[in-house]
Amino acid sequence: MKVDIIIKNGHLLTMEGKGVGFIENGAVALKGNKIEDIGTVEDITRDYQADRVIDATNKLVMPGFIDAHIHTGITIFRGVAQDMSNWMQKGLWPFMKHLQPEESVKGSMVNIIEGIKSGTTTFCDYDGRMDLLVENYKKIGARARVAELVNEIPDNVGDLPVGELYPFNPSIGNAKLKRNLDLYEIHHGTENGRISVILGPHGPDMMSLELLNEIKAYGNKLDSKLHMHVAQGDREIDQMMKRYGKRSIDFLEEHGFLNEKLIAVHLTEATDEETERVAKSGAGMVYCSGSIGIIDGLVPPVYHFLQSGGIACLGSDQAPGNNCNNMFNEMKFAAILNKVKKADPRVFNATRALRMATIEAAKVMGIDHEVGSLKKGKKADMIIVNLQDPTFFPVLTKPIRNIVPNLVYSARGHEVETSIIDGNVIMENRKLLTIDEEVSLYEAQLAANQIAERAEKDILNADSDILTMVREGLL
């Protein structure tokens, strides 16, 4: 049978079954945007011929990573708010208030480039002006499951004293919800199904109950999941107690949001009892290990969520908090931080971390019928990783296999050589084939310089910890 591409002679991690689905000396046949077949080299080369054959000797072939929670629109502020208190108000906000939509788009493209070059093939992007950002995914050829960030918060909320109750502006919420619905109408299912759209309520503290209920109704009508921050920090809990006299999870449960449609991001401030309730409700959880570790110095209760029967996955969050959007980083952080938290090296092993960046992420996002594992009939989204890089040395397959531990604990992302998304080779030999990477970086850097110049007065007035470090010569 004739197919378009055969990848052969590589070690395969299919992520099928309960583990990693390892196949030694395997092969994959691709036809159009789907996996036609997968198996041993002998079987695939006997049954199929291809216009193009990729030799994966000394390489690893596996599903591309799914970054389940990322805000690419604020990448342009990477590194401006680390090692400090009041991260949002004093670190990020002085820059954010000067951001123009076209500058956000330029920064977003660099973030997507970063992700692809470290193995991400599906981006679950959740940000403002997604109507503009989504065009980046169309240009570069990545898979994206996008949502507009919907809230009722005025643009000057960052100027409020820390702890003051947020004002809500219904006209803002209506405009943002309309953008989310228009996004769905215009882009859902486009690019051969590569672009899909869900709903993106910012958080229970960021909008009125009336708007939350309206979003829930649209979620039911469109059969859409709700991508939402839940118990993401003490700031959220403080706002909820002041406004409703209830913690976030009690409030969401009372109003019918704890179910399989909810994608609960962070759960940083959730108690064990609250975490168990969310897990048992059928909602999924996204754990952003690097971001919450850097911003808050905390380890969210993801392990307890999993032990309570929930399905959880990994996301990189945003560059101003996490500094990198690299799923290798997330897997390693997730495993190590939970081992330290539980004082047990057996907790959160490499296989669990890898599954949470692939097949479990697909389940949480509702796309496991299409991506997340290498299986006949699924979309042809996969990466080829160089096992001859020193980070993988030595490669052992008998009597034990060390590829997965080295993938999670040693690899850094530069080992990804080739990225195939929807059957198309997007990156080969680490060169992006669909856009000009150098031009994208140049344009984004110019925009970042201009924002910093416009924001200088607000940055100085914020008098943040990071500004103090600059003054003291520590940065």
Secondary structure, DSSP 8 states (H G I E B T S, - for coil): -EEEEEEEEEEEE---SSS--EEEEEEEEEETTEEEEEEEHHHHHHH-EEEEEEE-TTEEEEE-EEEEEE-GGGGGGTTSS-S-SSIIIIIIHHHHTT--HHHHHHHHHHHHHHHHHTTEEEEEEEETTHHHHHHHHHHHT-EEEEEE-B----TTGGGS-TT------HHHHHHHHHHHHHHHHHHTTBTTTTEEE-B-B--TTSS-HHHHHHHHHHHHHHT--EEEEES--HHHHHHHHHHHSS-HHHHHHHTT--STTEEEEE-TT--HHHHHHHHHTT-EEEE-HHHHHHHHS---SHHHHHHTT--EEE--B-HHHHS---HHHHHHHHHHHHHHHHT-TTSS-HHHHHHHTTHHHHHHHT-TTTSSS--TTSB--EEEEETTSGGG-S---SSS--HHHHHHHT--STTEEEEEETTEEEEETTEESSS-HHHHHHHHHHHHHHHHHHHHHHHHHH--HHHHHHHTT--
